[in-house]
Amino acid sequence: MASTISRRCAALGVSRLYQRSARSAVASFVEHQNFSSQSERAPIDGKDYLMGSERNTMRAAVLWEPKKPMTIEDLKMPRPQTGEVLIRTKACGVCHSDLHVIKADQPYPSPVVLGHEITGEVVEHGPHTDEATRKRLPLGGRVVGAFIMPCGGCFFCVKGEEDLCETFFKYNRGMGGLYDGTTRLYQASTGKPIFMYSMGGLAEYCVVPAHAVAPLAPTLPYNESAIIGCAVFTAYGAMKNAADMRAGETVAVIGTGGVGSSCLQVARAFGGRQVIAVDVNEKKLENATKMGATHTVNASSESVVDRIREITGGRGVDIAIEALGNPKTFIQATQAVRDGGRAVMVGLAPAGVTAGVDISKLVRRKVKIIGSYGGRARQDLPTIITLAEMGFLKIESAVTKICSLEEADATYAAMDKGEITGRAVVDINPSIVHA
């Protein structure tokens, strides 16, 4: 490369001094080049990236195949690439989306580390990280990560629709890795690659694209704040972006688990006049009143649509949120909205599940059915953190169970049985604590 530059410079009449400077710059670039298509690059300049630590493995909960228990394994320490940050995980939320992978309701490659709503501390930036990102996410800084990790440059990201990021869905949801086409996780004993569901948060450390991370206010606790990255993030996206909710509107939330209870909180924070919680679990309905519900409907003993219309003077709600991913509740949401109302579908169903709709009513009464998967990390995540910091979102009340990494598998099983009222969080405790 250097000799080619010399010939070109000579042909252009460039001085020998400039030629020597160009050759020196190229040599320096090659010497310090850290790009790699693999995520196992050596520490730069022989120094460990963990600020002096010699640790090179971490613990993680690995799902080796669907419908089988997760096991705690030693993995190689993950390495961030360009545009990524390494985070020492403090907490990781337990979400139904993970359960879909565990139960094989949604296809996903395995073995895999699940967990997609995390809080933690920044411990390393990927090579060639720009100064603005280093300043926004300083080493040691407290952060929260969003489960949708936008690339920032695809068709949808450029349009401001990061919740549709093509790169995220192609490489992470489609291939189980990050955006160079590889995973960051490898088994320590065999070198076997382990796939990542989002950042793979059920581990002591995780790698996250910098676009998906926002600073966490110092007044907010790590454990409870983990749900910001999915449950609250999804609820905010549904209410703000999909439903375009306005103060004074009426809302029904069908399914009051982690995401549903967060929808109740966001609806109240946005000035909902009537916020109706619908569920079959009386304990969840009791908790829903703490989350902001003004009315509750027990679907096991009442007609959901009739009761919602009764509460709203016969018209139906302005906005109905379906947070279960069930064909029956899908139809209930479309029937519970007023003429011109918005039915927003948030719950994920097993692959291939469909639901019928009354087409004539949809057309004549201008009912809108809107899908919503999440929020926009760069725009929405900082706003959500501010709302939580100001007390408009009571994240501490939403979390009803905190467990250890070793208890994660049992906690998912309990969630599958409906035994967790609100949201569960895994408190990640590294076996070695770094200063």
N, C-alpha and C positions, 0 to 999 in steps of 0.2 A: 504493500500500500504506500509506504514512504517513498520508494523509488518511482512509483507512478506519479506521485505528487511532484517530485523533483523534475521529471520530464515535462510535465504540463506547465510547471512554473517557468522552466527555461524557455519553452516555446512561447510563453507570453511575455518574456523579458523581465521576469520577477527577479529581484536581487537574491544573491546566495544567502545573505543574512536572513531574509524572509523565508527562504527554502528551509534553512536549518530550524527556524522557529516552527514551521509547519510540520516537519518530520518529528520534532520533539513533542508537539501537541498530540499528534497521532499516536506516538509510542506511549505517551502518558495515558491516553484514553484507553488503548488496548490493555495496558497493564492494570488499570483500575476498573475494567469492564466487569460488571456484576450481573448482567442479564443472563437468564438461563431459562430453558424450556422446562426444566425440572425444579422442584421446590426443595432440593437438598443441597443447595450451595454451601460452601464452607464459610465460616465466620470471616468477616473482612479483616485483613491485616493480622490474622491469627488471634484476634480478640473475640471472646464470646459476646454475642449481641445482647445478652442479658446483663449488661453493665458490670462485667467482672465475674459473673457466676460461671461455674463449670458444669452446670446441670445440662444434660442433653436428652432427657426423656421426660415424659409427663404421663399422667393417668387420664384415661378417657373411658366413657361407657360406649361399648361397641355393640351394635346390632349386627350379628353375623349373617342372619337370614330372617325374613319375616316370620312372625308367629312363634319365634323362639326368644328366650330371655336374653337381655343384654348382659354382657360381662365387662368387668373392669380390667382394662389392658394397659400395658406400657406402650406408648407410641413415641416415635422420634419427635423431638421438639420441632414444631412447624416453623417454616421460614417465610416471611413476607416477601413478595415480589413488588415490582414497580406499581405504585398506586395503591398499595395495601399497608395495613398496620397490624402488628402483632399485639394482642391484648391478653393480659393475665386475667382470666375469667374470675369474676367474683360471684356471680349468680346467673342461673339460666332458668327461664320459665318452662313449665310443662304444658304443652299445647296439644289440642286434638289433631292438628295437622301432622304432628309426629306420630300420633296414634294411627292415622291413616296409613303411614308407611309401615308401622309395626304389624298391622293387621292385613297388609297387602291390598287395602282398598284402593290405593293409588300406586302405580308402578314406580319403583325407584331402585337404582343399583345398590347392591350390598356386597361386602360389609360396609356399614355406614355409621358415622357418628351423628346422632340427631341433635336437636336443640337449636333454636333459631331466634331466641329473644334473650339477649345477654347484657350484663353490665360488667365493667372491669376497669383495668388501668392500662394505659398505653406503655409498652416496654420497648418497642422498636418500630421504626419506619422502614418501608421497603427502600431499595436502592433508588437514587435519583429523585427522591421525594421533594417536591417544590417547597419553597420557604413558607408559603401561605398555609399549606397543610400542616407543616411542622409547628407553626405558630398556633393554629386552631386546635391541633391535637398534640400538645407537648408531651414528652416523655414523663410518665408518672401521672398524667392527667386522667381524671375520672371520666368515663364515657359510657354511652348506651348505644347498642347496635340495632339497626332495623333488619327485619327478616328479608325484605326485598332490598337487594344490594345493587343499586343502579350502576351501570358502567359509565354513564355521563356523556356518551358520544353516539349512541345508536339513534335511529330515526325517532323513537318515542321519547328518549331522554332529552334530545334536543328540542322537542315540542313541549317539554315540561310534563310529560306523562310518564314519569319514572316507574309508576306501578305497572307499566306494560313493557318494561325494559327487555328488549329482544335478547341481549347478551345474557342477562340473568336467567331467562327461561331456557335458552339454548344450552348454556354451559353448566349452570348449577342444577336447575330442575330437570334438564334433559340428560346431563352427563355426570352429575355429582362432583363437580370440581369448580375451579375458579377460571378466570378469563384468559389464561394462557392454555387452557384445555387440560390442565393437570390438577390433581388434588394437592393439598398441603400436608396430608396425613399419611404416615407409614408406620406399620407395626415395628416396634424396636427390635424384636428378636429375629424376624424373617425379612424385613424390608417390604412386606406385602402392602400395596396401596389400600387405603381405607377412604371411602367416599365421604363427602360432606353434604349434609342437608343445611342449606344456607352456609353459615360459618362453622357448623359442627360445635355447638356451644356446650355440650355435655363433656367438657374436657377442661383441664387446668389452664390451657392456653388455646387461643384460636386466632386465625387470620381472617381479617375482614377488609374488603375494599373500603378505602377512605371515604368514598362518597356515601357510604351507608352508616357512618358513625357521627355522633354529635356529642358535644361536651355535656356531662351530667352535673347539674347544680350541686354544690357541696352540701346543701341542706337536705338533699334527697338520699334515702338509704339505698345501698346496693341491692339488697334482696328484693324489696318490694318494687324497685324501679325497673327490674328486669322485664316486667310485663309491659312496659312502655313500648318495647321493640316489636311486639306483635299484637297482643290483645287490645291495647289502647290505640296503637298505630292503625290497626284494622278498623276499629270503631270510629276513629277520627276520620279516616278516609271515607268510610261509608256515610257518615253524617255530613261532613264538610264538602267533599268532592263529588260523591255520587248523588246524595239526596239534596245537596245545596240547601241545608236546613236554615230556616230563618226563625228569629225569636218570635214566640207566641204560637208556634205551630204545635200540633199534636202528634205523638209518636207512640207506636206499639213495637215492642221488641219481643219476638217469639224465640224463646230459648235463652235462658239467663245464666249460662255458664261464664267462662272467662271473657270471651268476646262480647257476649250479650250483656253482661253486667257492666262492661266498659261502655257499651253503647248507651246504657241508661245514664251513666255519669256524663258522657259527652252531650247527650240530649238535654240534660238539665243545665249543664254549663252554657249551652247555646240558647237557653231561655225557653225550653219546652214548656208549654202551658199545661198539658196533660201528658204524662209519660207512663205508659201501661206496660207492665211486665207480664209475660205469658210463659208458663212452665207447668210441668206435671209434678214437680217436686216442691212440697210445701216449704221445706227448709230453704231452698233456693229463692222462693218467693219472699220469704221473710228477710233474707239477705238483700233481695232486690229493693226493698223499701229503704234500706240503708244506703244503697247505691243511687237513689234519686227517683225511684218509681213513685208516682202519685196514686196509682191503682195497680192491683194485681188480678190476674185471671188464672185459675187452676184448670188447665185444659183436660184434666182427668175427670172433672165433675161439671164443667160448664161448656157451653158452646162458645168457642173462641170468637167467632165472627159476630154472633148475636150480642155477646157481652161487650165487645169493643164498640159496636154501633150504639148500644145502650148508653155507654159512658160518654160517647161523643155526640149525643143528641140525635142519633139515627143516621148520621152521615158517614161515619168511618173516620179514620185518622188521615192526617196529611201524609205521613210517612210510616210505612211498616217495614221493620227490619227482620229478615229471616236469618237466624244465626245457628241453625242446626244442619242444614244440608239434607233435608228430608222432603220427599215429594208431597206428603200431606201438609206439612207446615208451609211449604212453598205456595200451595194453593190457598191456604188460609191467609197468607200475607197479601196475595193479589185480591182477595175478597174483602179484606179488612180495611182497605184504603177507600177514601172518598172518591167521587168522580174527579178526575184530573190528578189523583194522588200518585205517590211514588212508592213502589214496592222494591226495596233494595235487598238483593240476595247476597249474603255474606258467607253462609255456611257451606263447607265443602262436602260433597257427596261422593260415595264410591264411584269409580270410573264407569261411565255409561249409563248412570241413573238419569231418568227423564221424568218430567211432570207435565200434565196437560193443563191448558189454559182456555177459558171461555173467550174465544176470539171475538165474537160480536160485542161482548162487554168491553173488551180491551179497546176495540176500535171506537165504539159509540160513546163510551164514557171517558175516553182519553186517559186510561190507566197506563202508567209508565212502569215497566219492569227493567230494573237496572242491576247489572252485576257489579260487584265491588270486591276486589281481592286484598287491597291494602291501601297504604298511603304513599306519599312521595317523600323519600328520606331527606333530601336536602331542604325541601320547603316545609314539610309538616313536622318532622321530628323535633326541631328546635322549638316550635310553637307548643307542641304537646308537653315538652319538658317545662316550659314556662308556665303552662296552665297547672301542671302538677305542683310546681314550686309555689305558685300563688294560692294553692289550696282548692282550686276549682275541680281538680280531679283527686280523689282520695284513694291513692294507690295502696296505702297501707290497709284500708278496709277491704280492698278487692282480693288480697292475698290471704287465704285461710289455712294454708299448710306450707311449711318449710321443711325440706328433707335434705339428707346428705347425698352425695354422688352414688354411694353404695345402695341407697334406697330408691334411686330413680326408677328402676324397672318395676318395683312394687307400686310406686306412685302412679305410673302409667296404667297399671292393671286396676288400681283403685279408681282412677278417672274413668276407665272404660266401663266400670260397674256403676258409675254415677254416684260414687261415694265422696267426691270432693265438691263442696258447695260452690266455692268461688274459683280461685286460681291457686295452683301449687307452684312452688319455686324450689329449685335445687340450689342449696348453698354450697358453692364449690370451695373446698378447703385444700389448697395445695399441700402435698406431703412435705415439701420444703418451702419455707417462707423466706423470701429474698428481702433484703433491706431496701 
